[in-house]
Amino acid sequence: MNQKTRHLALTALFVAFILLLGFTPLGMIPLGFINVTTLCIPVVVGTMLLGPKTGLALGFCFGTVSALSAFGVAGTPSSLAATLVAASPVLALVMCYLPRLAVPLAVYGMGALVRRTRASRFAVPAAAAAGSICNTVLYLGLMLLFYTLLGLESTGLLALIGGTGLIAGGCEAAAAALISTPIAAALRRVQGRLAF
C-alpha cells in the first residue's frame, strides 16, 4: 500500500472513531459524579501519527460533533451550552471549534518538545495529556469568557467550571495519556514513525 493510500485510510479510521465516540455513549466514561470524555483521543493519536495538518482536520471533525451536540442536532446539549447557543450561536460555534482545533497544535508542540529531551520516552503520554488539557482549558475558559461578555446569568458558573476543569479535566488527561500510548505504539508499526 503506498504512503498516500495508507495516510487516507488512517485518516478515515480516525474520523470514524470520532463519529462513533461522538454519537454513541462510547465517548463517555461514567465515573458516577462526572463523565470523562474520550473524544479527543482520536485527534491526539491521529496527530501523533499523521502530523498537525491531518490533526487539524480531525480537530475540525471533533468540533463539528461538538457543535451538533451543542445545537441539539445530535443528542441533548448541556444546559450551559444550550444557554450560550440561545444567546449567541456564533460564539457557541467558536467555543465548539477553537479548542478542538488547538488540540493537534498542543499535541504536536508538546511531543516535539519532549522528544528533544532526555525524557523522550514520555513524549507520547505527555503530548496526549497536553492535548486533552488544552481542550478542557480552552473550552471551559471560552465558556466563562462568553458568559461574562454576554452578561448571562452565571451564578455558580465559576465553581462549576473550576470543579469540572480540575476533576474531569484531570481524569480526561490521564485517560488520554493511558489510552493513547498503547494505541500509538500499535499504529506506529503501520505508519513506521511518529510525526514529531
Disulfide bonds with the S-S distance in Angstrom:
none
